[in-house]
Amino acid sequence: YYCTTGTTAPTPCPPGTFCQGSNTQPVPCDAGTFNRNFSATSCSQCAAGYICSPGGVADYVAGTYYAAPSLYACANESGGAVAWTREKTTNGSYVAGTVVTDVDGSAYVSGSVSRASMGDYQVVLTKYSAAGREMWTSVLSSESAPVAAQGMAVASTGSVYVGIKRESGWSVLRVSSCGQEEWRVDHADPLESQARLGLAVGGDAVLVAWTNVSGSTTVRQYTIDDKLVWEQVMIAEAAGAR
């Protein structure tokens, strides 16, 4: 038990801590130890095959943890537990692009598939349910030159906006929550080799940003129906500026 200033009754030390008498606050378990019981006077050694770091965990064996109440205000009892893992298998070399989630907890993962020996390069989008089940995979682009999936955002309507970077420029596609392409914008302005395509969605606005080979950065706003609203170009003042 522990007693704070002005208390009229002792408080049991919570899981993740221990008390040895005359404590004004519970003492968190040391790293490498854990405790899942109230009113403990010591913590147990972390079991073989598990990592207890930081200490003060409540139950690593069950895959969950939380720190002592009032000691760590940001503790999350569901944190640290792996809900699911999926390995993407493709007929080629796969490079992940971006991952986003929607309001239902579904996950969208963009990526590029390269089959250089066949001269085939694709950008694909996969949707997983909140439980980790693969819902669908759509091929968004199939080209004869290298392409990369860059930038992705989910609108409140459920549509997914995916960016594609290629040697000759970029594309932004709107894809339905069922995997069908709804519209696309193509723009021929090659990006600087190290630059990434920026993409964001808010309300009725779709924002796209990129830095081209000349070092100039452009920001565009489109409506959710692919109409250009405005464009702002920031000219690089010196070579190599981004």
Secondary structure, 3 states (H helix, E strand, C coil): CECCCCCCCCECCCCCEECCCCECCCEECCCCEECCCCCCCCCEECCCCCCCCCCCECECCCCECCCCCCCCCCCCCCCCCCCCCCCCCCCCEEEEEEEEECCCCCEEEEEEEEEHHHCEEEEEEEEECCCCCEEEEEEEEEECCCEEEEEEEECCCCCEEEEEEECCEEEEEEECCCCCEEEEEEECCCECCCCCCEEEEECCEEEEEEEECCCCEEEEEEECCCCEEEEEEECCCCCCCC
